[in-house]
Amino acid sequence: MFLQCVEKVPAPGATRRAWGYVTNSFVDSQLQNRGVGQKLLQLLIAAARNRGLEFLIVWPGAAAVPFYRRAGFLSVSDVHAGVDDEPPLELRLRSTSAVL
């Protein structure tokens, strides 16, 4: 499981602004369905919060969508309407109203 931190374009008066891209998530087939993936994702989310990231985005395969939804990720399909591939999922880590 990999977390890529992406800095957002600076804005006047804004504190550090960044979001995270989750990629390369997999668990060896012999260890699947034992909570390993869930624990890894929980650790990744905690690390993202500790870094002050605003949100996380992941482009999961169709089979992995329930896994990410259980962790709180929501569809942002309205942003990607008309695109043929699976839309990304997003997990808000903090309110955007706190960022100026």
N, CA, C and O of each residue as an XYZ file, in Angstrom:
400
protein
N       0.859     -1.163      0.000
C       0.000      0.000      0.000
C       0.905      1.225      0.000
O       1.868      1.298      0.763
N       0.588      2.181     -0.861
C       1.446      3.348     -1.030
C       0.621      4.620     -0.929
O      -0.475      4.694     -1.485
N       1.131      5.617     -0.228
C       0.501      6.926     -0.107
C       1.393      7.969     -0.746
O       2.506      8.210     -0.279
N       0.914      8.588     -1.810
C       1.629      9.684     -2.457
C       1.010     10.991     -1.974
O      -0.174     11.239     -2.203
N       1.796     11.822     -1.311
C       1.311     13.125     -0.861
C       1.481     14.126     -1.986
O       2.552     14.231     -2.584
N       0.419     14.858     -2.268
C       0.417     15.813     -3.378
C       0.123     17.202     -2.823
O      -0.948     17.446     -2.267
N       1.080     18.105     -2.979
C       0.887     19.487     -2.539
C      -0.071     20.190     -3.488
O       0.022     20.038     -4.706
N      -0.991     20.959     -2.921
C      -1.911     21.743     -3.726
C      -1.268     23.091     -4.039
O      -0.322     23.513     -3.374
N      -1.785     23.743     -5.036
C      -1.295     25.061     -5.419
C      -1.481     26.013     -4.242
O      -2.554     26.039     -3.640
N      -0.453     26.797     -3.900
C      -0.579     27.732     -2.781
C      -1.714     28.726     -3.008
O      -2.018     29.107     -4.139
N      -2.325     29.129     -1.911
C      -3.376     30.138     -1.952
C      -3.063     31.196     -0.902
O      -2.510     30.875      0.150
N      -3.407     32.445     -1.170
C      -3.122     33.505     -0.196
C      -3.745     33.188      1.162
O      -4.927     32.857      1.250
N      -2.947     33.291      2.205
C      -3.426     33.074      3.554
C      -3.639     31.620      3.946
O      -4.050     31.345      5.073
N      -3.372     30.695      3.054
C      -3.620     29.282      3.343
C      -2.414     28.660      4.032
O      -1.263     28.997      3.755
N      -2.716     27.753      4.926
C      -1.652     26.951      5.505
C      -1.290     25.884      4.476
O      -1.856     25.854      3.383
N      -0.371     25.031      4.815
C       0.014     23.939      3.917
C      -1.227     23.196      3.447
O      -2.072     22.808      4.253
N      -1.330     23.002      2.147
C      -2.485     22.321      1.580
C      -1.984     21.131      0.774
O      -1.184     21.284     -0.149
N      -2.466     19.940      1.136
C      -2.044     18.733      0.430
C      -3.129     17.672      0.542
O      -3.967     17.712      1.443
N      -3.098     16.732     -0.381
C      -4.013     15.592     -0.368
C      -3.191     14.346     -0.652
O      -2.016     14.443     -1.006
N      -3.795     13.185     -0.500
C      -3.073     11.931     -0.683
C      -3.704     11.039     -1.722
O      -4.927     10.950     -1.829
N      -2.858     10.378     -2.486
C      -3.279      9.414     -3.503
C      -2.855      8.033     -3.021
O      -1.669      7.780     -2.807
N      -3.822      7.143     -2.850
C      -3.564      5.780     -2.391
C      -3.448      4.882     -3.614
O      -4.323      4.884     -4.480
N      -2.365      4.113     -3.681
C      -2.149      3.251     -4.838
C      -1.382      1.993     -4.437
O      -0.869      1.891     -3.322
N      -1.313      1.052     -5.353
C      -0.561     -0.193     -5.170
C      -0.962     -0.926     -3.894
O      -0.108     -1.363     -3.122
N      -2.264     -1.053     -3.684
C      -2.768     -1.752     -2.495
C      -3.071     -3.200     -2.848
O      -3.908     -3.480     -3.706
N      -2.390     -4.109     -2.184
C      -2.698     -5.523     -2.384
C      -2.180     -6.329     -1.207
O      -1.245     -5.927     -0.514
N      -2.802     -7.461     -1.002
C      -2.395     -8.400      0.042
C      -2.184     -9.742     -0.643
O      -2.993    -10.152     -1.476
N      -1.108    -10.419     -0.297
C      -0.835    -11.742     -0.842
C      -2.067    -12.631     -0.687
O      -2.729    -12.604      0.350
N      -2.370    -13.412     -1.710
C      -3.591    -14.224     -1.709
C      -3.681    -15.162     -0.504
O      -4.784    -15.458     -0.043
N      -2.557    -15.629      0.009
C      -2.571    -16.529      1.174
C      -2.925    -15.798      2.472
O      -3.261    -16.434      3.471
N      -2.849    -14.468      2.458
C      -3.138    -13.686      3.663
C      -4.438    -12.890      3.553
O      -4.808    -12.179      4.487
N      -5.126    -13.002      2.432
C      -6.363    -12.242      2.252
C      -7.456    -12.728      3.197
O      -7.440    -13.869      3.659
N      -8.405    -11.834      3.472
C      -9.554    -12.103      4.345
C      -9.148    -12.403      5.793
O      -9.828    -13.151      6.496
N      -8.043    -11.814      6.221
C      -7.586    -11.967      7.612
C      -7.422    -10.614      8.304
O      -6.878    -10.542      9.406
N      -7.888     -9.549      7.666
C      -7.803     -8.215      8.256
C      -6.505     -7.484      7.982
O      -6.315     -6.368      8.467
N      -5.600     -8.089      7.211
C      -4.310     -7.457      6.924
C      -4.510     -6.171      6.129
O      -3.950     -5.133      6.482
N      -5.298     -6.228      5.068
C      -5.549     -5.044      4.235
C      -6.222     -3.942      5.029
O      -5.869     -2.771      4.894
N      -7.189     -4.310      5.854
C      -7.896     -3.329      6.681
C      -6.921     -2.634      7.631
O      -6.966     -1.413      7.785
N      -6.043     -3.407      8.265
C      -5.066     -2.822      9.188
C      -4.099     -1.901      8.442
O      -3.789     -0.811      8.922
N      -3.623     -2.331      7.277
C      -2.733     -1.479      6.482
C      -3.421     -0.165      6.110
O      -2.815      0.903      6.194
N      -4.685     -0.249      5.699
C      -5.419      0.953      5.318
C      -5.634      1.861      6.531
O      -5.525      3.081      6.410
N      -5.934      1.288      7.692
C      -6.086      2.091      8.910
C      -4.795      2.835      9.245
O      -4.829      4.006      9.622
N      -3.655      2.153      9.107
C      -2.360      2.789      9.363
C      -2.082      3.900      8.351
O      -1.563      4.955      8.714
N      -2.424      3.667      7.085
C      -2.225      4.667      6.044
C      -3.097      5.899      6.322
O      -2.623      7.028      6.193
N      -4.359      5.695      6.698
C      -5.261      6.810      7.008
C      -4.733      7.600      8.204
O      -4.764      8.831      8.194
N      -4.254      6.912      9.219
C      -3.685      7.593     10.390
C      -2.466      8.422      9.991
O      -2.309      9.553     10.452
N      -1.606      7.871      9.142
C      -0.433      8.612      8.683
C      -0.847      9.845      7.884
O      -0.234     10.905      8.012
N      -1.879      9.709      7.067
C      -2.368     10.844      6.273
C      -2.914     11.941      7.184
O      -2.667     13.125      6.956
N      -3.649     11.546      8.204
C      -4.165     12.542      9.160
C      -3.019     13.226      9.894
O      -3.039     14.443     10.078
N      -2.017     12.451     10.316
C      -0.861     13.025     11.015
C      -0.108     14.020     10.141
O       0.476     14.976     10.651
N      -0.117     13.806      8.841
C       0.539     14.727      7.906
C      -0.327     15.938      7.582
O       0.125     16.853      6.895
N      -1.562     15.954      8.067
C      -2.449     17.085      7.823
C      -3.050     17.118      6.435
O      -3.441     18.182      5.955
N      -3.133     15.958      5.773
C      -3.703     15.933      4.432
C      -5.200     16.242      4.483
O      -5.883     15.877      5.439
N      -5.696     16.910      3.457
C      -7.115     17.285      3.411
C      -8.006     16.107      3.065
O      -9.086     15.963      3.638
N      -7.575     15.260      2.137
C      -8.378     14.106      1.730
C      -7.491     13.082      1.044
O      -6.351     13.366      0.677
N      -8.045     11.872      0.876
C      -7.380     10.793      0.153
C      -8.221     10.422     -1.055
O      -9.450     10.479     -1.006
N      -7.567     10.046     -2.126
C      -8.250      9.562     -3.319
C      -7.640      8.222     -3.706
O      -6.428      8.030     -3.617
N      -8.500      7.293     -4.141
C      -8.055      5.998     -4.642
C      -8.905      5.650     -5.858
O     -10.103      5.932     -5.872
N      -8.312      5.052     -6.862
C      -9.033      4.538     -8.035
C      -9.030      3.020     -7.935
O      -8.177      2.367     -8.537
N      -9.969      2.446     -7.184
C      -9.963      1.000     -6.989
C     -10.585      0.246     -8.150
O     -11.409      0.791     -8.884
N     -10.192     -1.000     -8.313
C     -10.898     -1.883     -9.222
C     -12.274     -2.158     -8.645
O     -12.492     -1.958     -7.450
N     -13.195     -2.609     -9.464
C     -14.577     -2.829     -9.034
C     -14.656     -3.753     -7.807
O     -15.473     -3.525     -6.915
N     -13.822     -4.777     -7.762
C     -13.864     -5.728     -6.642
C     -13.400     -5.094     -5.324
O     -13.781     -5.566     -4.253
N     -12.590     -4.043     -5.386
C     -12.054     -3.420     -4.175
C     -12.920     -2.277     -3.651
O     -12.672     -1.774     -2.555
N     -13.928     -1.858     -4.412
C     -14.770     -0.738     -3.985
C     -15.380     -0.982     -2.597
O     -15.311     -0.085     -1.757
N     -15.973     -2.151     -2.316
C     -16.543     -2.366     -0.973
C     -15.498     -2.238      0.151
O     -15.807     -1.732      1.230
N     -14.290     -2.689     -0.099
C     -13.210     -2.583      0.889
C     -12.983     -1.127      1.277
O     -12.909     -0.807      2.464
N     -12.872     -0.242      0.287
C     -12.633      1.178      0.570
C     -13.870      1.857      1.146
O     -13.752      2.730      2.005
N     -15.048      1.467      0.683
C     -16.284      2.048      1.237
C     -16.416      1.714      2.725
O     -16.863      2.553      3.507
N     -16.032      0.501      3.123
C     -16.089      0.125      4.545
C     -15.179      1.018      5.386
O     -15.435      1.223      6.573
N     -14.133      1.542      4.785
C     -13.201      2.422      5.496
C     -13.662      3.880      5.478
O     -13.018      4.740      6.080
N     -14.772      4.164      4.793
C     -15.307      5.524      4.785
C     -15.137      6.289      3.493
O     -15.587      7.431      3.399
N     -14.501      5.699      2.490
C     -14.353      6.381      1.204
C     -15.709      6.484      0.521
O     -16.525      5.566      0.597
N     -15.942      7.606     -0.146
C     -17.186      7.858     -0.850
C     -16.910      8.126     -2.319
O     -15.821      8.575     -2.676
N     -17.884      7.853     -3.168
C     -17.746      8.070     -4.599
C     -17.746      9.559     -4.926
O     -18.496     10.332     -4.330
N     -16.929      9.944     -5.846
C     -16.939     11.313     -6.372
C     -17.299     11.257     -7.856
O     -16.752     11.996     -8.674
N     -18.235     10.359     -8.180
C     -18.601     10.116     -9.572
C     -19.167     11.346    -10.262
O     -19.048     11.473    -11.481
N     -19.779     12.254     -9.512
C     -20.305     13.453    -10.164
C     -19.188     14.286    -10.773
O     -19.417     14.978    -11.765
N     -17.997     14.242    -10.213
C     -16.850     14.957    -10.764
C     -16.355     14.282    -12.040
O     -15.792     14.938    -12.916
N     -16.561     12.990    -12.141
C     -16.046     12.213    -13.259
C     -17.157     11.659    -14.145
O     -16.988     10.606    -14.760
N     -18.283     12.348    -14.219
C     -19.406     11.895    -15.043
C     -18.968     11.783    -16.502
O     -18.254     12.645    -17.013
N     -19.399     10.719    -17.159
C     -19.069     10.517    -18.566
C     -17.746      9.804    -18.812
O     -17.386      9.549    -19.961
N     -17.025      9.483    -17.753
C     -15.758      8.762    -17.891
C     -16.066      7.269    -17.818
O     -16.858      6.842    -16.979
N     -15.448      6.474    -18.686
C     -15.760      5.051    -18.776
C     -15.202      4.212    -17.630
O     -15.779      3.175    -17.303
N     -14.106      4.623    -17.016
C     -13.506      3.805    -15.957
C     -14.181      4.074    -14.619
O     -15.004      4.982    -14.494
N     -13.822      3.275    -13.625
C     -14.387      3.449    -12.289
C     -13.973      4.813    -11.746
O     -12.806      5.187    -11.862
N     -14.910      5.570    -11.153
C     -14.527      6.862    -10.578
C     -13.702      6.650     -9.318
O     -13.761      5.583     -8.708
N     -12.937      7.657     -8.929
C     -12.161      7.534     -7.692
C     -13.080      7.576     -6.486
O     -14.237      7.984     -6.580
N     -12.554      7.154     -5.371
C     -13.233      7.288     -4.092
C     -12.434      8.272     -3.254
O     -11.216      8.366     -3.404
N     -13.092      8.992     -2.389
C     -12.431     10.015     -1.609
C     -12.795      9.855     -0.147
O     -13.924      9.491      0.181
N     -11.841     10.126      0.735
C     -12.065     10.120      2.173
C     -11.639     11.472      2.712
O     -10.453     11.799      2.682
N     -12.576     12.262      3.201
C     -12.261     13.562      3.798
C     -11.581     13.322      5.139
O     -12.089     12.563      5.965
N     -10.445     13.958      5.359
C      -9.697     13.810      6.609
C      -9.912     15.003      7.536
O      -9.766     14.888      8.752
N     -10.254     16.131      6.959
C     -10.563     17.311      7.773
C     -11.452     18.227      6.959
O     -11.502     18.133      5.733
N     -12.134     19.091      7.630
C     -13.066     19.995      6.970
C     -12.309     20.995      6.111
O     -11.306     21.559      6.547
N     -12.789     21.216      4.887
C     -12.152     22.196      4.009
C     -12.476     23.613      4.448
O     -11.802     24.553      4.025
N     -13.497     23.794      5.291
C     -13.839     25.130      5.753
C     -12.747     25.706      6.655
O     -12.653     26.923      6.815
N     -11.910     24.825      7.252
C     -10.825     25.290      8.116
C      -9.643     25.807      7.311
O      -8.773     26.485      7.857
N      -9.599     25.494      6.017
C      -8.502     25.934      5.163
C      -8.913     27.205      4.464
O      -9.959     27.243      3.815
N      -8.119     28.241      4.581
C      -8.426     29.521      3.936
C      -7.727     29.634      2.613
O      -7.867     30.645      1.925
